[in-house]
Amino acid sequence: MITYTNAGLVISPYDKGDCSALEKMTSIYDKVYHTYRETTGFYDENNDSFCTHWFDPKFVQKLLPNELIGHQGSPVGYPIENFSLIDSITLTDTQLNTVNKVLNSRKDRVFINLPTGEGKTLLSVYYIISCISRNALILCFSTKVLSQWYETFREKTTIDISKVVIIDSSKKILKILENNGSDHHIYLCTPLLLVKFAYKYGWHRLQKFIECIGIGVQIFDEAHRNIGALVKLDSHLPIRKRIYLSADLNATREKRDLFFRIFKNCTIVTLSKEELENTKFINCVIVEFESKPDMLDTLNIYSRYGFSNDKYMQYEFEKPNLFNAMDSVLNHILKKNDKDHSILILMNMIEHVDTVKDHLNELFPDVITGRYHSKMSKEEKQETLNTADIIVSTHKSLGTGFDRSEEHTSE
């Protein structure tokens, strides 16, 4: 039996190899380990099933001619109590235009691709309370980001915050199932927790959970992260409206191909060229320099998997060229920084953060330079965010969920 939701399908019963063509189509060949790796199709041995993203039913029927096709109904969800954005909060023209594009879509799945900082969270909150007006399930891989969603509802809307709940354990799901419902309207959760719950207690119980809390819209934040969990939830859960948020749509050819497979039956909402021009807030300065590596230097920046960013940066930090280039860029930025925007410098390694900070303290004694990385305490990090004119950090330390609105210049 092939069972469809509006976002995917589940084949059950299914044994590994029943449809090798479909398994390969939803996998990527790993050249290192010489095997196919599941990416958008997943075999579940415990439930004797295979799930994947949405395919045209006619195409699937050709691959599996002996299987019947069925469709899960998608309930509209329970209506939410009336609430709104607080009076001091208004959407930008870009946000309003995006919401209108979502409303004009004839499809139940919409992929919203906006640059970082354009307010995807706020426009989604507005969509929930002003447009869909149904109970919402908000998913994100990061608990830090989920906390920011919670704070957005608390600080920027008139909702009774007791109606917003973070689902942080299977016990909360089981409690809601035991009570056959909940009086909450907004449910925040990581996709991984839901998948783990389904593996332990069964997909039917997770489906029952979604049904009894009356979810009418699912919003998947940072949709480019944890693609596996996204596909598994989409293929099993019957939810009427699905919104995917991401700033990372066209990063690489591989990601474009992956996104096309998963979201090909979605409406893609993005900015026009004119809108993108109006949203730019980073001036890019590119410095090209020649460090003149010898043959041994060139060989040392490669690992068994190819070019290594870490090894390359270790090499560059032994040369004066990198610091000369950095000094040139910073001088250029500081001269034009008439709005006193903070400056963010991202490094690959924590040890280089300390080196750069010490260098900048000597070069710019009147400018406050601070560090921000995982080996610092929470209090030390906050002190840096509150006081530093220049913040030196690593890509991993300042990743998804970092929120400092005045950060406008990066190197």
Helices and strands as residue ranges (DSSP letters): E 2-4, E 8-11, H 20-25, E 27-30, E 35-38, E 41-44, E 49-53, H 57-63, E 69-71, H 93-104, E 109-113, H 120-127, I 128-132, E 135-139, H 143-156, G 161-163, E 164-167, H 170-178, E 186-189, H 191-201, H 203-212, E 215-220, H 227-236, E 241-246, H 253-263, E 267-269, H 273-279, H 295-300, E 302-303, E 306-307, H 309-316, H 321-336, E 342-347, H 350-363, E 369-372, H 378-387, E 390-394, E 407-410
